[in-house]
């Protein structure tokens, strides 16, 4: 818990000291309650325990600060978590810290490194540290493939094994392949494959994977569907036949016994849905439900578990002193048309893309009426319209960010849409 609080305080200090630079800082507080039949499905806990079904609560504070340079990006994230279980389980508390650096090598290729650490404790403590170099290929602004590989160090203290308190330390060399694409501004498709480098490319020995589809509605409401598959293989030595029993004497097993090694495959199928709806610019309500089904080739037994939860998220974004490169669209009603004017000092041509043109690119062009001043007129019916401003320079497309004076809603992809209300 103290680690997470320290990181959040550092983010506050960083954002205050260098606010005049291109830093963006966001703070949020999540409060949720839920019920699960397996703590493997609980947020932040992620440890397999079916000893008892339990309702739970989660209170988490998250701070994230991002710096953008011409070709570089630095992102720092800190999380403090308190997760009480309303049963015999001890409260799970702690925090985690994440750091990410990324350098843009070309318009479509970037690389960097991700590092992180966490510490949680309840009846035992668990600490983790990981570092992963990354490379990202973005053939278009709406599609990207990320590849990561690195080491993960994990330590358990006071962990009970056969009623004996013990310490466990291990290291895993892992890889990750993550893919995202946006067929249009209402849908996001993502997938991921994760495994151990020791077994690559024979991923059947152990992997986890998922495919998810998100539907974005007006005003930032979102529904996400997700399916996943995890598989782990191990070998066991068994002795059969012979009519004897118990532990074999020195020199071998009883006459007629057969010793063989069998391969056991364990699979976990997961299915989940989650939704969120903004109540205001700062408050968002969310709900989620997830189930899993576990089976193993060692037995015919199948295990089914579920988790449901819901809560409220409060998000705060301090205003930056620097609005460099950002725009503030100025809309005016001109009778049957809506006129928008934008002050923009960058190069290239700029366009409006949004609900009013079905998010079709390049969009509606804005005419340069004078130096750094652009204008467009649209015939719109009464209603609400989400939109973005697109710039095209030398065939390269990019979104122009909105200033803090612009009313925006989350676009569901980590960015913002401006919102226009027509009476």
C-alpha positions as CSV (number, residue, x, y, z in Angstrom):
1,X,0.0,0.0,0.0
2,X,2.8,2.4,0.9
3,X,4.6,1.8,-2.4
4,X,1.5,2.8,-4.4
5,X,0.9,5.9,-2.2
6,X,4.6,6.9,-2.7
7,X,4.3,6.6,-6.5
8,X,1.1,8.6,-6.6
9,X,2.7,11.4,-4.5
10,X,5.7,11.4,-6.9
11,X,3.4,11.8,-9.8
12,X,1.8,14.8,-8.2
13,X,5.3,16.3,-7.5
14,X,6.5,15.6,-11.1
15,X,3.4,17.1,-12.7
16,X,3.7,20.2,-10.5
17,X,7.4,20.8,-11.2
18,X,7.3,20.4,-14.9
19,X,3.8,21.3,-15.8
20,X,5.1,23.9,-18.2
21,X,6.4,21.1,-20.4
22,X,4.3,18.7,-22.5
23,X,3.1,16.6,-19.6
24,X,-0.4,15.3,-19.2
25,X,-1.5,14.0,-15.8
26,X,-4.6,12.1,-14.9
27,X,-5.8,10.9,-11.4
28,X,-8.6,8.5,-10.8
29,X,-10.2,6.7,-7.9
30,X,-12.1,3.5,-8.4
31,X,-14.5,2.1,-5.9
32,X,-16.3,-1.2,-6.6
33,X,-17.9,-4.1,-4.9
34,X,-18.4,-7.6,-6.2
35,X,-18.6,-11.4,-5.7
36,X,-16.5,-14.2,-6.9
37,X,-16.2,-18.0,-6.4
38,X,-12.5,-18.0,-7.2
39,X,-10.0,-15.3,-6.3
40,X,-8.2,-15.9,-9.6
41,X,-10.9,-13.7,-11.2
42,X,-10.6,-10.9,-8.7
43,X,-9.0,-7.6,-9.8
44,X,-5.4,-7.2,-8.7
45,X,-5.4,-10.5,-6.7
46,X,-5.1,-13.1,-9.5
47,X,-4.2,-16.1,-7.2
48,X,-6.0,-19.4,-7.7
49,X,-8.1,-20.0,-4.5
50,X,-11.5,-21.8,-4.5
51,X,-11.5,-22.4,-0.8
52,X,-14.6,-20.2,-0.3
53,X,-16.8,-18.0,-2.4
54,X,-16.5,-14.4,-1.2
55,X,-17.9,-10.9,-1.8
56,X,-15.2,-8.2,-1.9
57,X,-14.6,-4.5,-2.2
58,X,-11.9,-2.7,-4.1
59,X,-10.7,0.9,-3.5
60,X,-7.8,1.9,-5.8
61,X,-6.1,5.2,-6.5
62,X,-4.4,5.6,-9.8
63,X,-2.1,8.4,-11.0
64,X,-0.7,8.6,-14.5
65,X,1.6,11.2,-16.0
66,X,2.8,11.2,-19.6
67,X,5.4,13.4,-21.3
68,X,5.4,13.8,-25.1
69,X,8.5,15.0,-27.0
70,X,9.0,15.3,-30.7
71,X,9.9,11.6,-31.1
72,X,9.9,10.4,-27.5
73,X,7.3,9.5,-24.9
74,X,7.6,8.7,-21.2
75,X,4.7,7.4,-19.1
76,X,4.7,6.9,-15.4
77,X,1.8,5.1,-13.5
78,X,1.3,4.5,-9.8
79,X,-1.5,2.5,-8.2
80,X,-2.5,2.0,-4.6
81,X,-5.0,-0.8,-3.8
82,X,-7.1,-1.9,-0.8
83,X,-9.2,-5.0,-1.4
84,X,-11.1,-6.3,1.6
85,X,-12.9,-9.7,1.4
86,X,-16.1,-10.0,3.3
87,X,-15.3,-13.5,4.5
88,X,-12.5,-15.3,6.3
89,X,-9.9,-14.1,3.7
90,X,-7.5,-11.4,4.8
91,X,-7.5,-7.9,3.2
92,X,-5.3,-7.8,0.1
93,X,-3.4,-4.5,0.0
94,X,-0.4,-3.0,-1.7
95,X,0.5,-1.1,-4.9
96,X,2.3,-1.2,-8.2
97,X,4.4,1.1,-10.3
98,X,4.9,1.1,-14.0
99,X,7.2,3.0,-16.3
100,X,7.3,3.1,-20.1
101,X,9.6,4.8,-22.5
102,X,9.0,4.9,-26.3
103,X,11.0,6.3,-29.2
104,X,9.6,6.9,-32.6
105,X,12.1,5.5,-35.2
106,X,9.8,6.2,-38.2
107,X,6.2,7.0,-39.0
108,X,5.3,3.4,-38.4
109,X,7.9,1.9,-36.1
110,X,8.7,2.7,-32.5
111,X,10.6,0.9,-29.7
112,X,11.3,1.3,-26.1
113,X,11.1,-0.5,-22.7
114,X,8.5,-1.2,-20.1
115,X,9.5,-1.7,-16.4
116,X,7.3,-2.3,-13.4
117,X,7.1,-3.6,-9.9
118,X,4.4,-4.5,-7.4
119,X,4.0,-5.5,-3.7
120,X,0.9,-6.9,-2.2
121,X,0.3,-8.7,1.1
122,X,-2.4,-10.4,3.1
123,X,-1.7,-13.7,5.0
124,X,1.4,-13.8,2.8
125,X,3.2,-11.3,0.7
126,X,4.0,-11.2,-3.0
127,X,6.4,-9.0,-4.8
128,X,7.2,-8.8,-8.5
129,X,9.5,-6.9,-10.8
130,X,9.7,-7.1,-14.6
131,X,11.4,-5.4,-17.5
132,X,10.5,-5.8,-21.2
133,X,12.0,-4.2,-24.3
134,X,9.2,-3.4,-26.8
135,X,8.8,-2.8,-30.5
136,X,5.6,-1.5,-32.1
137,X,4.6,-1.4,-35.7
138,X,1.7,0.8,-36.7
139,X,1.0,0.5,-40.5
140,X,-1.9,3.0,-40.0
141,X,-2.9,5.4,-37.2
142,X,-5.7,2.8,-36.5
143,X,-3.8,-0.4,-36.3
144,X,-0.8,-1.5,-34.3
145,X,1.2,-4.7,-33.4
146,X,3.3,-4.7,-30.3
147,X,5.9,-7.2,-29.4
148,X,7.5,-7.5,-25.9
149,X,10.0,-9.9,-24.3
150,X,11.8,-9.8,-21.0
151,X,12.2,-11.2,-17.5
152,X,9.8,-11.4,-14.6
153,X,11.0,-11.9,-11.1
154,X,8.6,-13.1,-8.4
155,X,8.9,-13.6,-4.7
156,X,6.5,-15.1,-2.1
157,X,7.1,-14.7,1.6
158,X,5.2,-16.6,4.4
159,X,3.4,-18.7,1.8
160,X,1.8,-21.8,3.2
161,X,2.7,-25.2,1.6
162,X,1.3,-28.3,3.4
163,X,0.8,-26.1,6.5
164,X,4.4,-25.0,6.5
165,X,5.4,-21.3,6.0
166,X,7.9,-21.0,3.2
167,X,9.5,-18.6,0.8
168,X,9.4,-18.9,-3.0
169,X,11.6,-17.1,-5.5
170,X,11.5,-17.6,-9.3
171,X,12.2,-16.0,-12.6
172,X,10.4,-16.3,-15.9
173,X,11.5,-15.1,-19.3
174,X,8.3,-14.1,-21.0
175,X,7.0,-12.8,-24.4
176,X,3.9,-11.0,-25.5
177,X,2.3,-10.3,-28.8
178,X,-0.5,-7.7,-28.7
179,X,-2.7,-6.5,-31.6
180,X,-5.2,-3.7,-31.9
181,X,-7.2,-2.3,-34.7
182,X,-10.1,0.2,-35.1
183,X,-12.3,-0.8,-38.2
184,X,-14.2,2.4,-37.4
185,X,-14.7,4.8,-34.5
186,X,-17.4,2.7,-33.0
187,X,-15.5,-0.6,-32.8
188,X,-12.1,-1.7,-31.4
189,X,-10.7,-5.2,-31.9
190,X,-7.8,-6.4,-29.8
191,X,-6.0,-9.6,-29.1
192,X,-3.0,-10.9,-27.2
193,X,-0.8,-13.9,-26.9
194,X,1.5,-14.5,-23.8
195,X,3.9,-17.2,-23.0
196,X,7.3,-18.4,-21.8
197,X,10.4,-17.9,-24.0
198,X,11.7,-21.3,-22.8
199,X,8.9,-23.1,-24.7
200,X,8.7,-20.7,-27.8
201,X,7.8,-21.5,-30.5
202,X,6.1,-24.6,-29.1
203,X,3.4,-22.4,-27.4
204,X,1.2,-25.4,-26.6
205,X,3.4,-26.1,-23.5
206,X,2.1,-22.9,-21.9
207,X,0.3,-19.8,-23.0
208,X,-2.6,-17.4,-22.3
209,X,-4.5,-15.6,-25.0
210,X,-7.6,-13.4,-25.5
211,X,-9.7,-11.7,-28.2
212,X,-11.8,-8.7,-27.3
213,X,-14.2,-6.5,-29.2
214,X,-15.3,-3.1,-27.8
215,X,-18.4,-1.1,-29.0
216,X,-18.2,2.6,-28.4
217,X,-21.4,4.6,-28.2
218,X,-22.1,8.3,-28.1
219,X,-21.0,10.3,-25.0
220,X,-18.3,7.7,-24.3
221,X,-20.4,4.8,-23.2
222,X,-18.6,1.5,-23.9
223,X,-19.3,-2.3,-23.9
224,X,-16.5,-4.8,-24.2
225,X,-16.7,-8.5,-24.9
226,X,-13.8,-10.8,-24.2
227,X,-12.9,-14.4,-24.6
228,X,-9.7,-16.1,-23.5
229,X,-7.9,-19.4,-23.4
230,X,-5.0,-20.5,-21.1
231,X,-3.2,-23.8,-21.5
232,X,-0.5,-25.3,-19.3
233,X,1.2,-28.7,-19.8
234,X,3.3,-30.8,-17.4
235,X,4.5,-34.3,-17.2
236,X,3.7,-36.9,-14.4
237,X,5.3,-40.3,-13.7
238,X,2.8,-43.0,-12.7
239,X,3.2,-46.7,-11.8
240,X,0.5,-49.2,-12.8
241,X,-0.2,-53.0,-12.5
242,X,1.7,-55.6,-10.4
243,X,-1.0,-56.1,-7.7
244,X,1.3,-54.6,-5.1
245,X,0.9,-51.3,-3.5
246,X,2.4,-48.5,-1.5
247,X,6.0,-47.3,-1.8
248,X,8.2,-49.7,-3.9
249,X,11.2,-51.2,-2.0
250,X,14.7,-50.3,-2.9
251,X,15.8,-52.0,-6.2
252,X,12.5,-51.3,-8.0
253,X,8.8,-51.7,-7.9
254,X,6.8,-54.9,-7.4
255,X,7.0,-57.5,-10.1
256,X,4.8,-56.8,-13.1
257,X,4.6,-53.0,-12.5
258,X,4.9,-50.5,-15.3
259,X,6.2,-47.0,-14.9
260,X,5.3,-44.5,-17.5
261,X,5.4,-40.7,-18.1
262,X,2.1,-39.1,-19.1
263,X,1.5,-35.6,-20.3
264,X,-1.2,-33.6,-18.5
265,X,-2.9,-30.6,-20.2
266,X,-4.8,-28.0,-18.2
267,X,-7.0,-25.5,-19.9
268,X,-8.9,-22.5,-18.7
269,X,-11.6,-21.0,-20.9
270,X,-12.7,-17.4,-20.0
271,X,-15.6,-15.3,-21.1
272,X,-16.4,-11.8,-19.9
273,X,-18.3,-8.6,-20.5
274,X,-17.9,-5.2,-19.1
275,X,-19.6,-1.9,-19.6
276,X,-19.2,1.7,-18.6
277,X,-21.3,4.9,-18.9
278,X,-20.2,8.4,-18.1
279,X,-22.3,10.2,-15.6
280,X,-20.4,13.4,-16.0
281,X,-17.0,14.5,-17.2
282,X,-15.5,13.3,-13.9
283,X,-17.7,10.3,-12.9
284,X,-18.1,7.0,-14.7
285,X,-20.2,4.0,-13.7
286,X,-19.0,0.5,-14.7
287,X,-20.1,-3.1,-14.3
288,X,-18.4,-6.4,-15.3
289,X,-19.0,-10.1,-15.3
290,X,-16.6,-12.9,-16.1
291,X,-16.7,-16.7,-15.9
292,X,-14.1,-19.4,-16.4
293,X,-14.2,-23.2,-17.0
294,X,-11.3,-25.3,-16.0
295,X,-10.6,-28.8,-17.2
296,X,-7.6,-31.2,-17.2
297,X,-6.8,-34.3,-19.2
298,X,-5.8,-36.0,-15.9
299,X,-9.5,-36.3,-14.8
300,X,-12.9,-35.9,-16.2
301,X,-13.7,-33.1,-13.7
302,X,-14.7,-29.6,-14.9
303,X,-14.6,-26.6,-12.7
304,X,-16.7,-23.5,-13.3
305,X,-16.3,-20.1,-11.5
306,X,-17.7,-16.6,-11.9
307,X,-17.1,-13.0,-10.8
308,X,-19.4,-10.0,-11.0
309,X,-18.6,-6.5,-9.8
310,X,-19.6,-2.8,-10.3
311,X,-18.7,0.6,-9.1
312,X,-17.9,4.2,-9.7
313,X,-14.8,5.9,-11.1
314,X,-13.8,9.5,-10.3
315,X,-11.3,11.0,-12.8
316,X,-9.5,14.3,-12.4
317,X,-7.2,15.9,-15.0
318,X,-5.2,19.0,-13.8
319,X,-5.1,21.8,-16.4
320,X,-1.8,22.2,-18.1
321,X,-0.1,25.6,-18.5
322,X,1.0,24.6,-22.0
323,X,-1.6,24.1,-24.8
324,X,1.0,24.0,-27.5
325,X,-0.3,22.4,-30.7
326,X,-3.8,22.0,-29.4
327,X,-7.0,23.5,-30.9
328,X,-10.2,25.0,-29.5
329,X,-13.0,24.7,-32.1
330,X,-15.4,27.7,-32.0
331,X,-18.9,26.8,-33.2
332,X,-21.6,29.4,-34.1
333,X,-25.2,28.9,-35.3
334,X,-25.6,30.6,-38.7
335,X,-29.3,30.0,-39.3
336,X,-29.6,26.6,-41.1
337,X,-25.9,25.9,-40.8
338,X,-23.3,25.5,-38.1
339,X,-20.0,27.4,-38.6
340,X,-16.8,26.3,-37.0
341,X,-13.5,28.2,-36.8
342,X,-10.2,26.8,-35.7
343,X,-6.9,28.5,-35.1
344,X,-4.1,26.2,-36.1
345,X,-0.4,27.1,-36.8
346,X,0.8,23.7,-38.0
347,X,1.5,22.5,-41.5
348,X,-0.7,20.4,-43.7
349,X,-4.4,20.5,-44.3
350,X,-7.0,19.9,-41.6
351,X,-10.4,18.1,-41.7
352,X,-13.4,17.4,-39.5
353,X,-14.2,13.8,-38.9
354,X,-17.1,12.7,-36.8
355,X,-20.7,11.5,-36.4
356,X,-21.9,14.1,-39.0
357,X,-20.0,12.3,-41.8
358,X,-20.1,8.8,-40.4
359,X,-16.5,9.1,-39.4
360,X,-15.4,8.8,-43.0
361,X,-11.8,10.0,-43.7
362,X,-10.3,12.3,-44.7
363,X,-13.4,14.1,-43.7
364,X,-14.8,17.6,-44.2
365,X,-12.1,20.1,-45.2
366,X,-11.6,23.4,-43.4
367,X,-10.7,26.3,-45.6
368,X,-7.8,28.6,-44.7
369,X,-9.5,32.0,-44.5
370,X,-6.5,33.8,-43.2
371,X,-3.1,33.1,-41.6
372,X,-3.5,30.2,-39.1
373,X,-7.3,30.5,-39.2
374,X,-9.6,27.8,-40.7
375,X,-13.4,27.6,-41.2
376,X,-16.1,25.2,-42.3
377,X,-19.9,25.3,-42.4
378,X,-22.1,22.2,-41.9
379,X,-25.9,21.6,-42.1
380,X,-26.8,19.6,-39.0
381,X,-30.0,18.5,-37.5
382,X,-30.6,19.0,-33.8
383,X,-28.7,16.5,-31.6
384,X,-25.2,15.7,-30.2
385,X,-22.2,15.0,-32.4
386,X,-18.8,13.6,-31.5
387,X,-15.8,14.5,-33.7
388,X,-12.1,14.9,-34.1
389,X,-9.8,17.1,-36.1
390,X,-7.5,15.4,-38.6
391,X,-4.4,16.8,-40.2
392,X,-2.7,15.4,-43.3
393,X,0.8,16.4,-44.2
394,X,2.8,14.6,-47.0
395,X,0.3,11.8,-47.0
396,X,0.6,11.2,-43.2
397,X,-2.5,11.4,-41.0
398,X,-2.6,12.4,-37.4
399,X,-5.1,13.7,-34.9
400,X,-4.9,17.2,-33.5
401,X,-5.4,17.3,-29.7
402,X,-8.1,19.5,-28.1
403,X,-7.3,22.2,-25.5
404,X,-8.7,22.0,-22.0
405,X,-11.3,24.6,-23.0
406,X,-13.0,22.1,-25.4
407,X,-15.8,19.9,-24.0
408,X,-14.6,16.4,-24.7
409,X,-15.6,12.8,-23.9
410,X,-13.5,9.6,-23.9
411,X,-13.3,8.0,-27.3
412,X,-12.7,4.5,-25.8
413,X,-9.2,4.2,-27.1
414,X,-7.3,6.4,-24.7
415,X,-8.0,9.6,-26.5
416,X,-10.7,12.3,-26.6
417,X,-13.6,13.2,-28.9
418,X,-14.9,16.8,-28.9
419,X,-18.7,17.0,-28.4
420,X,-21.0,19.4,-30.3
421,X,-24.6,20.0,-29.2
422,X,-27.0,21.4,-31.8
423,X,-30.3,22.8,-30.5
